[in-house]
Amino acid sequence: MNSFLAYYRLMRAGWVMAREGVIASLPVEGLHGPARLGHRIATMIARRKAQSADRAERLARAVERLGPSYVKLGQFLATRPDVVGQSLAEDLSLLQDRMDTFSQQSARERIVGSLGREIDDLYSEFGEPIAAASIAQVHPATTSDTNGMHKVAVKVVRPGIRKRFHRDLEAFYLVARLAERMAPATRRLRPVDVAHTLEQTTKIEMDFRLEAAALSELAENTRDDPGFRVPQVDWERTGRDVVTMEWIDGIKIADIETLKEAGHDLAHLSEVLIQSFLRHTLRDGFFHADMHQGNLFVDPDGTIVAVDMGIVGRLGKKERRFLAEILYGFIRRDYRRVAEVHFEAGYVPAHHDMASFAQAIRAIGEPIHGQSAETISMAKLLTLLFEVTELFDMQTRPELIMLQKTMVVVEGVSRLLNPHFNMWKASEPVVGDWIARNLGPARVVTDIKDGLHAAVKLAEQAPEIAARAERLSEELDTMSRDGLRFDAQTAEAIGKAEARHSRSGRIALWVIALTAIYIAFQL
């Protein structure tokens, strides 16, 4: 039954995309046979009004009709230009996550259900919603304690969103599996893994305790950083469905004229923003992965405040080291070293020729070095790098793609503040300091310390590892003597799985046939 519904939802989504002209707006180059025929049919189905709009507008209308799950899908795919292409990713990044508000009564019920306390016990005042998105909406409120009254922002989950997302997720997985099965070239991008990543990130985003924890962690990391902070969390009034945090009285960073009128130094703000992001990435390995201009404010003393940490990114020590070495290699025009780093990291399969890869890297680096410093974009460099690595079968690295996308956004906001923004000069203090600490003599000391720590851990686990090896040896000996056997339950489960697979195939054919009849009548 679930498989039947997934096919139905997929067909409905395809119909909406076709009617709104989204499919017709996609490029036809490289399409052959059934794919090209499908594109032609979708073009004929498209509404006349839709055909006059640009692709970003068509996407916005289609996503609005399909609902909040597809808003999240669009926003997620905007962070994956490796999957959808750079042009489509840019269009998806323009999607506005604005939805109709739900009633204050529903919000109150969600809060009471999550925290187990009445609204009057939690807040002195609780106002009407001021903004609503696909997953939640925000209410202004006040709290009181021995220090007086405090204005807060209360973020409440949208009723029924988890159930709806789980239902639509089945269709997303279906598309991913069909892509892997019917288009072998897409396997490099691991579409099923992409769907799984969407599932995990959205589940995390819909548990506001985790967003609160991310705010708390970033607050600790940036406690002594100049010019940047995040709102404080009110843990007493935070649960799975609600997060209460400090109200930010600031100017949106996109409001350039108001920032100027308030006397803020825009060039300084642009440097603080990019340096803060790089500091979080390289020093901490933990960064706000949704730092668009709508989530950034400037408070009266000139400090940048980042809100809405539903999406975060993490980089391990090795990834941070490789990132720094790649950037440093481009700065020094040492393309051989950049290529070596990719092979050492396992990003590019070992069967490729390193000299050829270094040549491809040079094709990226040399044109950039021919430009003036203020026009060189680090984000553009990384984008070109990912395009080249596709030619060398580089496997998708979600954490690096998220980093690259966030860097594009942050750099764009910095250039909005200061059109003459020099990315390399602004980055130099942070990147240079990190390289000196981690790629110089200090790196050797760190590696030795990490190696000793790993050796101690291994020694502690030695008895358990030996016991597991002994059990494994005994089991292999038994299998070699008696053969591999299934118990009755396992054999029965395999039979049922085969039956379900066959039944799902028949159901899918009926769904496709009925949908075709429905479309024919609509025409």
Secondary structure, 3 states (H helix, E strand, C coil): CHHHHHHHHHHHHHHHHHHCCHHHHCCCCCCCCHHHHHHHHHHHHCCHHHHCCCHHHHHHHHHHHHCHHHHHHHHHHHCCHHHHCHHHHHHHCCCCCCCCCCCHHHHHHHHHHHHCCCHHHHCCEECCCCEECCCEEEEEEEEEECCEEEEEEEEEECCCHHHHHHHHHHHHHHHHHHHHHHCHHHHHHCHHHHHHHHHHHHHHHCCHHHHHHHHHHHHHHCCCCCCEECCCECHHHCCCCEEEEECCCCEECCCHHHHHHCCCCHHHHHHHHHHHHHHHHHHHCEEECCCCHHHEEECCCCCEEECCCCCEEECCHHHHHHHHHHHHHHHHCCHHHHHHHHHHHCCCCCCCCHHHHHHHHHHHHHHHHCCCHHHCCHHHHHHHHHHHHHCCCCCCCHHHHHHHHHHHHHHHHHHHHCCCCCHHHHHHHHHHHHHHHHCCHHHHHHHHHHHHHHHHHHHHHHHHHHHHHHHHHHHHHHHHHHCCCCCHHHHHHHHHHHHHHHHHHHHHHHHHHHHHHHHHHHC
